């Protein structure tokens, strides 16, 4: 990874760690992104998009390891997922240790995945 990309990654991580919003490419469209643990930043997305608070936001993961920390996924399902993830797919899965569900994406973009990894 060259210095230019390292600067972009560092700047993006700084923005996200300070409750900011960034614009990122996904496999299909550009989207707004925040740090998932920042309620302040999450509220900013709802305000920017004028999105109903009942409509949950998807979470982007950079790896199967992170997916398994977030969601309960059976091994047979995990093997099937490897055909589609990373890619143009959003899955609704059961959140780990909860009855709630979460929409999850794993996008095929090294720059975005490095940002997630540094967070």
DRENTORKOL-3810 file (N, C-alpha, C; in nm, 4 decimals):
REM DRENTORKOL-3810
@n.u->0.0852; n.v->-0.1166; n.w->0.0000; ca.u->0.0000; ca.v->0.0000; ca.w->0.0000; c.u->0.0902; c.v->0.1235; c.w->0.0000
@n.u->0.0664; n.v->0.2131; n.w->-0.0930; ca.u->0.1533; ca.v->0.3306; ca.w->-0.1027; c.u->0.1152; c.v->0.4386; c.w->-0.0012
@n.u->0.2002; n.v->0.5422; n.w->0.0091; ca.u->0.1794; ca.v->0.6482; ca.w->0.1079; c.u->0.0484; c.v->0.7227; c.w->0.0860
@n.u->0.0100; n.v->0.7396; n.w->-0.0404; ca.u->-0.1148; ca.v->0.8096; ca.w->-0.0705; c.u->-0.2324; c.v->0.7364; c.w->-0.0059
@n.u->-0.2384; n.v->0.6060; n.w->-0.0257; ca.u->-0.3466; ca.v->0.5278; ca.w->0.0339; c.u->-0.3357; c.v->0.5264; c.w->0.1861
@n.u->-0.2136; n.v->0.5226; n.w->0.2387; ca.u->-0.1959; ca.v->0.5238; ca.w->0.3836; c.u->-0.2490; c.v->0.6540; c.w->0.4430
@n.u->-0.2288; n.v->0.7653; n.w->0.3741; ca.u->-0.2806; ca.v->0.8947; ca.w->0.4190; c.u->-0.4323; c.v->0.8944; c.w->0.4168
@n.u->-0.4925; n.v->0.8413; n.w->0.3116; ca.u->-0.6387; ca.v->0.8321; ca.w->0.3013; c.u->-0.6934; c.v->0.7480; c.w->0.4157
@n.u->-0.6299; n.v->0.6352; n.w->0.4399; ca.u->-0.6750; ca.v->0.5460; ca.w->0.5476; c.u->-0.6652; c.v->0.6161; c.w->0.6825
@n.u->-0.5520; n.v->0.6794; n.w->0.7085; ca.u->-0.5333; ca.v->0.7499; ca.w->0.8369; c.u->-0.6353; c.v->0.8606; c.w->0.8552
@n.u->-0.6570; n.v->0.9392; n.w->0.7500; ca.u->-0.7553; ca.v->1.0483; ca.w->0.7586; c.u->-0.8960; c.v->0.9934; c.w->0.7833
@n.u->-0.9318; n.v->0.8866; n.w->0.7111; ca.u->-1.0651; ca.v->0.8274; ca.w->0.7273; c.u->-1.0836; c.v->0.7741; c.w->0.8690
@n.u->-0.9841; n.v->0.7048; n.w->0.9214; ca.u->-0.9914; ca.v->0.6501; ca.w->1.0571; c.u->-1.0043; c.v->0.7636; c.w->1.1593
@n.u->-0.9289; n.v->0.8714; n.w->1.1400; ca.u->-0.9388; ca.v->0.9863; ca.w->1.2310; c.u->-1.0803; c.v->1.0447; c.w->1.2297
@n.u->-1.1364; n.v->1.0612; n.w->1.1104; ca.u->-1.2724; ca.v->1.1152; ca.w->1.0981; c.u->-1.3715; c.v->1.0234; c.w->1.1691
@n.u->-1.3613; n.v->0.8938; n.w->1.1431; ca.u->-1.4548; ca.v->0.7980; ca.w->1.2032; c.u->-1.4397; c.v->0.7922; c.w->1.3548
@n.u->-1.3172; n.v->0.7983; n.w->1.4036; ca.u->-1.2943; ca.v->0.7949; ca.w->1.5481; c.u->-1.3424; c.v->0.9220; c.w->1.6181
@n.u->-1.3661; n.v->1.0270; n.w->1.5404; ca.u->-1.4155; ca.v->1.1533; ca.w->1.5961; c.u->-1.5615; c.v->1.1769; c.w->1.5591
@n.u->-1.6369; n.v->1.0691; n.w->1.5493; ca.u->-1.7816; ca.v->1.0741; ca.w->1.5245; c.u->-1.8181; c.v->1.1351; c.w->1.3896
@n.u->-1.7280; n.v->1.1241; n.w->1.2936; ca.u->-1.7536; ca.v->1.1791; ca.w->1.1613; c.u->-1.8164; c.v->1.0789; c.w->1.0666
@n.u->-1.8533; n.v->1.1294; n.w->0.9490; ca.u->-1.9157; ca.v->1.0499; ca.w->0.8429; c.u->-1.8259; c.v->1.0581; c.w->0.7201
@n.u->-1.8021; n.v->0.9446; n.w->0.6556; ca.u->-1.7248; ca.v->0.9432; ca.w->0.5314; c.u->-1.8081; c.v->0.8806; c.w->0.4205
@n.u->-1.7682; n.v->0.9075; n.w->0.2975; ca.u->-1.8319; ca.v->0.8489; ca.w->0.1799; c.u->-1.7390; c.v->0.7404; c.w->0.1277
@n.u->-1.7936; n.v->0.6183; n.w->0.1092; ca.u->-1.7104; ca.v->0.5064; ca.w->0.0648; c.u->-1.7732; c.v->0.4351; c.w->-0.0548
@n.u->-1.6885; n.v->0.3769; n.w->-0.1389; ca.u->-1.7415; ca.v->0.2939; ca.w->-0.2463; c.u->-1.7725; c.v->0.1545; c.w->-0.1929
@n.u->-1.8811; n.v->0.0966; n.w->-0.2398; ca.u->-1.9095; ca.v->-0.0443; ca.w->-0.2104; c.u->-1.9049; c.v->-0.1175; c.w->-0.3444
@n.u->-1.9502; n.v->-0.2405; n.w->-0.3468; ca.u->-1.9517; ca.v->-0.3164; ca.w->-0.4716; c.u->-2.0617; c.v->-0.2700; c.w->-0.5662
@n.u->-2.1544; n.v->-0.1896; n.w->-0.5169; ca.u->-2.2665; ca.v->-0.1472; ca.w->-0.6005; c.u->-2.2782; c.v->0.0046; c.w->-0.6124
@n.u->-2.2763; n.v->0.0755; n.w->-0.5008; ca.u->-2.2936; ca.v->0.2213; ca.w->-0.4994; c.u->-2.2003; c.v->0.2811; c.w->-0.3941
@n.u->-2.1945; n.v->0.4136; n.w->-0.3905; ca.u->-2.1249; ca.v->0.4803; ca.w->-0.2809; c.u->-2.2212; c.v->0.4903; c.w->-0.1627
@n.u->-2.1656; n.v->0.4850; n.w->-0.0432; ca.u->-2.2497; ca.v->0.4933; ca.w->0.0757; c.u->-2.1831; c.v->0.5746; c.w->0.1845
@n.u->-2.2632; n.v->0.6175; n.w->0.2783; ca.u->-2.2129; ca.v->0.6892; ca.w->0.3955; c.u->-2.1706; c.v->0.5867; c.w->0.4997
@n.u->-2.0604; n.v->0.6145; n.w->0.5672; ca.u->-2.0106; ca.v->0.5208; ca.w->0.6676; c.u->-1.9716; c.v->0.5944; c.w->0.7945
@n.u->-1.9933; n.v->0.5282; n.w->0.9067; ca.u->-1.9552; ca.v->0.5783; ca.w->1.0386; c.u->-1.9008; c.v->0.4614; c.w->1.1195
@n.u->-1.8429; n.v->0.4929; n.w->1.2318; ca.u->-1.7998; ca.v->0.3891; ca.w->1.3250; c.u->-1.9242; c.v->0.3343; c.w->1.3930
@n.u->-1.9431; n.v->0.2037; n.w->1.3863; ca.u->-2.0684; ca.v->0.1434; ca.w->1.4339; c.u->-2.0911; c.v->0.1583; c.w->1.5838
@n.u->-1.9881; n.v->0.1904; n.w->1.6588; ca.u->-2.0044; ca.v->0.2081; ca.w->1.8038; c.u->-2.0316; c.v->0.3540; c.w->1.8425
@n.u->-2.0410; n.v->0.4422; n.w->1.7435; ca.u->-2.0628; ca.v->0.5841; ca.w->1.7715; c.u->-2.2088; c.v->0.6221; c.w->1.7488
@n.u->-2.2822; n.v->0.6378; n.w->1.8589; ca.u->-2.4232; ca.v->0.6785; ca.w->1.8486; c.u->-2.4357; c.v->0.8171; c.w->1.7851
@n.u->-2.3417; n.v->0.9056; n.w->1.8167; ca.u->-2.3432; ca.v->1.0412; ca.w->1.7598; c.u->-2.3332; c.v->1.0336; c.w->1.6079
@n.u->-2.2385; n.v->0.9545; n.w->1.5575; ca.u->-2.2186; ca.v->0.9421; ca.w->1.4131; c.u->-2.3362; c.v->0.8712; c.w->1.3460
@n.u->-2.3894; n.v->0.7702; n.w->1.4110; ca.u->-2.5057; ca.v->0.6992; ca.w->1.3559; c.u->-2.6227; c.v->0.7954; c.w->1.3415
@n.u->-2.6445; n.v->0.8778; n.w->1.4408; ca.u->-2.7521; ca.v->0.9776; ca.w->1.4333; c.u->-2.7295; c.v->1.0754; c.w->1.3190
@n.u->-2.6027; n.v->1.1078; n.w->1.2902; ca.u->-2.5722; ca.v->1.1963; ca.w->1.1777; c.u->-2.6193; c.v->1.1352; c.w->1.0457
@n.u->-2.5979; n.v->1.0050; n.w->1.0288; ca.u->-2.6427; ca.v->0.9395; ca.w->0.9049; c.u->-2.7945; c.v->0.9480; c.w->0.8926
@n.u->-2.8644; n.v->0.9205; n.w->1.0018; ca.u->-3.0107; ca.v->0.9295; ca.w->0.9980; c.u->-3.0563; c.v->1.0713; c.w->0.9612
@n.u->-2.9879; n.v->1.1709; n.w->1.0142; ca.u->-3.0233; ca.v->1.3101; ca.w->0.9826; c.u->-2.9909; c.v->1.3439; c.w->0.8375
@n.u->-2.8731; n.v->1.3067; n.w->0.7909; ca.u->-2.8317; ca.v->1.3364; ca.w->0.6531; c.u->-2.9279; c.v->1.2731; c.w->0.5526
@n.u->-2.9614; n.v->1.1468; n.w->0.5765; ca.u->-3.0462; ca.v->1.0736; ca.w->0.4820; c.u->-3.1956; c.v->1.0938; c.w->0.5067
@n.u->-3.2271; n.v->1.1623; n.w->0.6172; ca.u->-3.3671; ca.v->1.1763; ca.w->0.6582; c.u->-3.4330; c.v->1.0377; c.w->0.6644
@n.u->-3.3602; n.v->0.9455; n.w->0.7228; ca.u->-3.3996; ca.v->0.8056; ca.w->0.7316; c.u->-3.4808; c.v->0.7817; c.w->0.8586
@n.u->-3.5843; n.v->0.7017; n.w->0.8477; ca.u->-3.6668; ca.v->0.6645; ca.w->0.9611; c.u->-3.5812; c.v->0.5870; c.w->1.0618
@n.u->-3.5909; n.v->0.6225; n.w->1.1889; ca.u->-3.5101; ca.v->0.5580; ca.w->1.2926; c.u->-3.5415; c.v->0.4098; c.w->1.3098
@n.u->-3.6572; n.v->0.3653; n.w->1.2626; ca.u->-3.6926; ca.v->0.2236; ca.w->1.2711; c.u->-3.6174; c.v->0.1392; c.w->1.1686
@n.u->-3.5613; n.v->0.2032; n.w->1.0683; ca.u->-3.4907; ca.v->0.1323; ca.w->0.9620; c.u->-3.3427; c.v->0.1223; c.w->0.9990
@n.u->-3.2979; n.v->0.0003; n.w->1.0297; ca.u->-3.1608; ca.v->-0.0207; ca.w->1.0758; c.u->-3.0598; c.v->0.0035; c.w->0.9634
@n.u->-2.9372; n.v->0.0319; n.w->1.0039; ca.u->-2.8268; ca.v->0.0505; ca.w->0.9100; c.u->-2.7460; c.v->-0.0783; c.w->0.8991
@n.u->-2.6947; n.v->-0.1097; n.w->0.7803; ca.u->-2.6100; ca.v->-0.2284; ca.w->0.7673; c.u->-2.4710; c.v->-0.2037; c.w->0.8252
@n.u->-2.4042; n.v->-0.3108; n.w->0.8591; ca.u->-2.2670; ca.v->-0.3044; ca.w->0.9091; c.u->-2.1772; c.v->-0.3713; c.w->0.8056
@n.u->-2.0656; n.v->-0.3059; n.w->0.7771; ca.u->-1.9690; ca.v->-0.3623; ca.w->0.6831; c.u->-1.8581; c.v->-0.4282; c.w->0.7633
@n.u->-1.8251; n.v->-0.5508; n.w->0.7265; ca.u->-1.7141; ca.v->-0.6221; ca.w->0.7898; c.u->-1.6051; c.v->-0.6435; c.w->0.6858
@n.u->-1.4820; n.v->-0.6588; n.w->0.7332; ca.u->-1.3692; ca.v->-0.6753; ca.w->0.6426; c.u->-1.3213; c.v->-0.8191; c.w->0.6316
@n.u->-1.3770; n.v->-0.9083; n.w->0.7141; ca.u->-1.3258; ca.v->-1.0454; ca.w->0.7167; c.u->-1.4306; c.v->-1.1403; c.w->0.7752
@n.u->-1.4100; n.v->-1.2681; n.w->0.7498; ca.u->-1.4974; ca.v->-1.3686; ca.w->0.8102; c.u->-1.4784; c.v->-1.3718; c.w->0.9614
@n.u->-1.3570; n.v->-1.3459; n.w->1.0070; ca.u->-1.3311; ca.v->-1.3424; ca.w->1.1511; c.u->-1.4190; c.v->-1.2366; c.w->1.2183
@n.u->-1.4265; n.v->-1.1175; n.w->1.1583; ca.u->-1.5083; ca.v->-1.0113; ca.w->1.2161; c.u->-1.6570; c.v->-1.0452; c.w->1.2046
@n.u->-1.6963; n.v->-1.1079; n.w->1.0945; ca.u->-1.8350; ca.v->-1.1516; ca.w->1.0775; c.u->-1.8753; c.v->-1.2473; c.w->1.1887
@n.u->-1.7882; n.v->-1.3417; n.w->1.2203; ca.u->-1.8181; ca.v->-1.4407; ca.w->1.3240; c.u->-1.8183; c.v->-1.3810; c.w->1.4644
@n.u->-1.7485; n.v->-1.2692; n.w->1.4844; ca.u->-1.7538; ca.v->-1.2005; ca.w->1.6138; c.u->-1.8858; c.v->-1.1268; c.w->1.6308
@n.u->-1.9461; n.v->-1.0863; n.w->1.5197; ca.u->-2.0680; ca.v->-1.0069; ca.w->1.5207; c.u->-2.1943; c.v->-1.0922; c.w->1.5139
@n.u->-2.1883; n.v->-1.2028; n.w->1.4367; ca.u->-2.3092; ca.v->-1.2805; ca.w->1.4066; c.u->-2.2922; c.v->-1.4277; c.w->1.4389
@n.u->-2.4065; n.v->-1.4921; n.w->1.4668; ca.u->-2.4094; ca.v->-1.6374; ca.w->1.4794; c.u->-2.4276; c.v->-1.6949; c.w->1.3401
@n.u->-2.3286; n.v->-1.7668; n.w->1.2921; ca.u->-2.3349; ca.v->-1.8255; ca.w->1.1585; c.u->-2.2947; c.v->-1.9717; c.w->1.1690
@n.u->-2.3836; n.v->-2.0591; n.w->1.1241; ca.u->-2.3514; ca.v->-2.2018; ca.w->1.1263; c.u->-2.2447; c.v->-2.2315; c.w->1.0221
@n.u->-2.1666; n.v->-2.3361; n.w->1.0476; ca.u->-2.0555; ca.v->-2.3698; ca.w->0.9583; c.u->-2.1021; c.v->-2.3993; c.w->0.8155
@n.u->-2.2162; n.v->-2.4668; n.w->0.8016; ca.u->-2.2649; ca.v->-2.4962; ca.w->0.6655; c.u->-2.3005; c.v->-2.3671; c.w->0.5921
@n.u->-2.3581; n.v->-2.2727; n.w->0.6649; ca.u->-2.3924; ca.v->-2.1421; ca.w->0.6071; c.u->-2.2651; c.v->-2.0664; c.w->0.5705
@n.u->-2.1657; n.v->-2.0737; n.w->0.6564; ca.u->-2.0396; ca.v->-2.0045; ca.w->0.6330; c.u->-1.9738; c.v->-2.0534; c.w->0.5040
@n.u->-1.9768; n.v->-2.1829; n.w->0.4801; ca.u->-1.9188; ca.v->-2.2382; ca.w->0.3572; c.u->-1.9918; c.v->-2.1860; c.w->0.2341
@n.u->-2.1237; n.v->-2.1728; n.w->0.2426; ca.u->-2.2012; ca.v->-2.1188; ca.w->0.1296; c.u->-2.1713; c.v->-1.9712; c.w->0.1083
@n.u->-2.1527; n.v->-1.8990; n.w->0.2174; ca.u->-2.1242; ca.v->-1.7558; ca.w->0.2088; c.u->-1.9976; c.v->-1.7259; c.w->0.1302
@n.u->-1.9015; n.v->-1.8142; n.w->0.1374; ca.u->-1.7735; ca.v->-1.7906; ca.w->0.0724; c.u->-1.7869; c.v->-1.7802; c.w->-0.0796
@n.u->-1.9000; n.v->-1.8248; n.w->-0.1349; ca.u->-1.9253; ca.v->-1.8092; ca.w->-0.2783; c.u->-1.9672; c.v->-1.6660; c.w->-0.3120
@n.u->-2.0215; n.v->-1.5944; n.w->-0.2141; ca.u->-2.0795; ca.v->-1.4627; ca.w->-0.2389; c.u->-2.0082; c.v->-1.3476; c.w->-0.1691
@n.u->-1.9403; n.v->-1.3779; n.w->-0.0588; ca.u->-1.8721; ca.v->-1.2743; ca.w->0.0195; c.u->-1.7237; c.v->-1.2822; c.w->-0.0045
@n.u->-1.6538; n.v->-1.1748; n.w->-0.0303; ca.u->-1.7076; ca.v->-1.0403; ca.w->-0.0454; c.u->-1.7799; c.v->-1.0250; c.w->-0.1795
@n.u->-1.8724; n.v->-0.9320; n.w->-0.1826; ca.u->-1.9461; ca.v->-0.9095; ca.w->-0.3058; c.u->-2.0687; c.v->-0.8236; c.w->-0.2871
@n.u->-2.1567; n.v->-0.8298; n.w->-0.3863; ca.u->-2.2737; ca.v->-0.7420; ca.w->-0.3946; c.u->-2.3930; c.v->-0.7971; c.w->-0.3189
@n.u->-2.3730; n.v->-0.8367; n.w->-0.1957; ca.u->-2.4776; ca.v->-0.9023; ca.w->-0.1195; c.u->-2.4828; c.v->-0.8471; c.w->0.0223
@n.u->-2.6035; n.v->-0.8202; n.w->0.0686; ca.u->-2.6246; ca.v->-0.7838; ca.w->0.2084; c.u->-2.7072; c.v->-0.8943; c.w->0.2712
@n.u->-2.6590; n.v->-0.9486; n.w->0.3802; ca.u->-2.7290; ca.v->-1.0565; ca.w->0.4503; c.u->-2.7850; c.v->-1.0065; c.w->0.5826
@n.u->-2.8996; n.v->-1.0578; n.w->0.6193; ca.u->-2.9554; ca.v->-1.0314; ca.w->0.7518; c.u->-2.9307; c.v->-1.1575; c.w->0.8337
@n.u->-2.8501; n.v->-1.1416; n.w->0.9370; ca.u->-2.8096; ca.v->-1.2545; ca.w->1.0209; c.u->-2.8426; c.v->-1.2254; c.w->1.1666
@n.u->-2.8466; n.v->-1.3322; n.w->1.2456; ca.u->-2.8711; ca.v->-1.3188; ca.w->1.3887; c.u->-2.7453; c.v->-1.2628; c.w->1.4549
@n.u->-2.7652; n.v->-1.1573; n.w->1.5311; ca.u->-2.6541; ca.v->-1.0961; ca.w->1.6041; c.u->-2.6090; c.v->-1.1912; c.w->1.7142
@n.u->-2.4804; n.v->-1.1998; n.w->1.7367; ca.u->-2.4223; ca.v->-1.2877; ca.w->1.8380; c.u->-2.4790; c.v->-1.2542; c.w->1.9762
@n.u->-2.5157; n.v->-1.3591; n.w->2.0508; ca.u->-2.5664; ca.v->-1.3456; ca.w->2.1882; c.u->-2.6866; c.v->-1.2524; c.w->2.1990
@n.u->-2.7752; n.v->-1.2584; n.w->2.1005; ca.u->-2.8912; ca.v->-1.1710; ca.w->2.0983; c.u->-3.0004; c.v->-1.2343; c.w->2.0130
@n.u->-3.1221; n.v->-1.1853; n.w->2.0306; ca.u->-3.2309; ca.v->-1.2267; ca.w->1.9421; c.u->-3.2479; c.v->-1.1295; c.w->1.8259
@n.u->-3.1702; n.v->-1.0212; n.w->1.8273; ca.u->-3.1759; ca.v->-0.9207; ca.w->1.7213; c.u->-3.1059; c.v->-0.9711; c.w->1.5956
@n.u->-3.1387; n.v->-0.9067; n.w->1.4855; ca.u->-3.0705; ca.v->-0.9352; ca.w->1.3604; c.u->-2.9919; c.v->-0.8118; c.w->1.3175
@n.u->-2.8998; n.v->-0.8330; n.w->1.2246; ca.u->-2.8190; ca.v->-0.7246; ca.w->1.1718; c.u->-2.7947; c.v->-0.7507; c.w->1.0236
@n.u->-2.8021; n.v->-0.6441; n.w->0.9439; ca.u->-2.7687; ca.v->-0.6540; ca.w->0.8026; c.u->-2.6173; c.v->-0.6373; c.w->0.7903
@n.u->-2.5542; n.v->-0.7297; n.w->0.7174; ca.u->-2.4084; ca.v->-0.7320; ca.w->0.7079; c.u->-2.3651; c.v->-0.7395; c.w->0.5623
@n.u->-2.2607; n.v->-0.6623; n.w->0.5321; ca.u->-2.1974; ca.v->-0.6676; ca.w->0.4001; c.u->-2.0483; c.v->-0.6862; c.w->0.4172
@n.u->-1.9881; n.v->-0.7553; n.w->0.3221; ca.u->-1.8433; ca.v->-0.7659; ca.w->0.3140; c.u->-1.8088; c.v->-0.7218; c.w->0.1721
@n.u->-1.7548; n.v->-0.6009; n.w->0.1608; ca.u->-1.7303; ca.v->-0.5469; ca.w->0.0276; c.u->-1.5900; c.v->-0.5808; c.w->-0.0208
@n.u->-1.5764; n.v->-0.5860; n.w->-0.1509; ca.u->-1.4513; ca.v->-0.6244; ca.w->-0.2138; c.u->-1.3725; c.v->-0.4979; c.w->-0.2483
@n.u->-1.3178; n.v->-0.4323; n.w->-0.1450; ca.u->-1.2435; ca.v->-0.3096; ca.w->-0.1645; c.u->-1.1334; c.v->-0.3043; c.w->-0.0595
@n.u->-1.0099; n.v->-0.3206; n.w->-0.1026; ca.u->-0.8966; ca.v->-0.3290; ca.w->-0.0103; c.u->-0.8816; c.v->-0.2027; c.w->0.0743
@n.u->-0.9028; n.v->-0.0871; n.w->0.0139; ca.u->-0.8888; ca.v->0.0381; ca.w->0.0873; c.u->-0.9897; c.v->0.0465; c.w->0.2028
@n.u->-1.1152; n.v->0.0140; n.w->0.1751; ca.u->-1.2186; ca.v->0.0168; ca.w->0.2786; c.u->-1.1895; c.v->-0.0879; c.w->0.3856
@n.u->-1.1449; n.v->-0.2049; n.w->0.3439; ca.u->-1.1154; ca.v->-0.3090; ca.w->0.4403; c.u->-0.9981; c.v->-0.2705; c.w->0.5323
@n.u->-0.9021; n.v->-0.1962; n.w->0.4790; ca.u->-0.7913; ca.v->-0.1476; ca.w->0.5628; c.u->-0.8416; c.v->-0.0443; c.w->0.6641
@n.u->-0.9368; n.v->0.0381; n.w->0.6234; ca.u->-0.9952; ca.v->0.1344; ca.w->0.7169; c.u->-1.0655; c.v->0.0610; c.w->0.8301
@n.u->-1.1444; n.v->-0.0391; n.w->0.7969; ca.u->-1.2156; ca.v->-0.1171; ca.w->0.8994; c.u->-1.1153; c.v->-0.1864; c.w->0.9913
@n.u->-1.0115; n.v->-0.2423; n.w->0.9333; ca.u->-0.9101; ca.v->-0.3131; ca.w->1.0109; c.u->-0.8435; c.v->-0.2195; c.w->1.1118
@n.u->-0.8153; n.v->-0.0966; n.w->1.0724; ca.u->-0.7500; ca.v->-0.0002; ca.w->1.1634; c.u->-0.8428; c.v->0.0518; c.w->1.2725
@n.u->-0.9736; n.v->0.0497; n.w->1.2446; ca.u->-1.0674; ca.v->0.0948; ca.w->1.3473; c.u->-1.0669; c.v->-0.0012; c.w->1.4646
END
